[in-house]
Amino acid sequence: DAKLKEDVQAFIRQEAMHAKAHQSANGEYLTTRNIDVSRNIKIMEFFFNDLLADKPFGKEIPKSLQRQWDLFRLGIIATAEHMTCVLGKYALENDLWEQLGADPEMVDLVKWHGAEEVEHRTVAFDLYRHLGGGYIARYYLSLIVIIGILGIWVDGAAHILSQDPRFKDKKPSLFKPWIWIEWYKTSSRSQNKLLPNMLWLISQQMIYLMPWYDPVHEANTDAALRYLEHSPAAKRAEVTGQHAAA
C-alpha cells in the first residue's frame, strides 16, 4: 500500500521532530529553571530502548515469535496514538491556559504537538490493521497503555513537584494518594479544562474498544491544519526540517 507507506514515513518524521522539540524544551525551559527531568527521561528510555526494543533487554526474539512481537509493539503504538489524539483534540480546544497567563511558547509547543497528533491519528491504527492486528487484542493493549501512560505521567509529575519547596512536606510519589487526589480535584474544579480528568481519559479509551472504531472520526483534521498554519513552533520545525533535508 503506497499511500500507507508514505503516511508511515511522514508519521516517523513528525515523531522525530517531536522528540527534538521535547529535548529543546527540557534544555531551554526546564533545565534553565532548575527543574531536573533526567529521571523522567531515563524511564522513557527504559521503556523504548530496553523493554520494547527489537531485542528486549538485549535478548534475541525467536524467529517464530518475531512477527508477533512486532505486531504487539505496533499495537501498543496504535493504542497510545488513540490517547494522544484525544489529548491533541483536548489541547486544541483548550482556551483556559492562555486565559490564566500560561507561558505562550509552552502552550504553543503543546498545541503544535497536539495538532500533529490529530493530523496523523489514523496512521498507526491503519498499519496495525493492515498487518493483521485483531480486535480482541485492543482490550489488553488498552489496559497496558492506560496503566502505562497514567503511571508515567503521575510518576513524572511527582518527581517534578518533589523539587518544588512548596510541596516538600507532601513528598509527592506515584504510590501516595496525595498527587492522585490533587489531579482529580484540580481537573474537577476547572470543569476538565486546566487538566484532563483521569476518569474522563479512561472513558475516552473505551471508545477504542468499540468494534466499529475508526480514528478518522475522533477529531477534526481541518482544525489541526488551521492551527499548524499559524503555529510558531510548527514554523520553526518546518525550517529545521528543511535545513536537515538540505
Secondary structure, DSSP 8 states (H G I E B T S, - for coil): -HHHHHHHHHHHHHHHHHHHHHHHHIIIIIGGGT---HHHHHHHHIIIIIITSSSGGG----HHHHHHHHHHHHHHHHHHHHHHHHHHHHHHH--HHHHTT--HHHHHHHHHHHHHHHHTTTHHHHHHHHTT--STHHHHHHHHHHHHHHHHHHHHHHHHHTTSGGGGGG---TTSHHHHHHHHHHHHHTTTSSS--HHHHHHHHHGGGSTT--GGGSS-HHHHHHHHHH-HHHHHHHHHHHHHH-
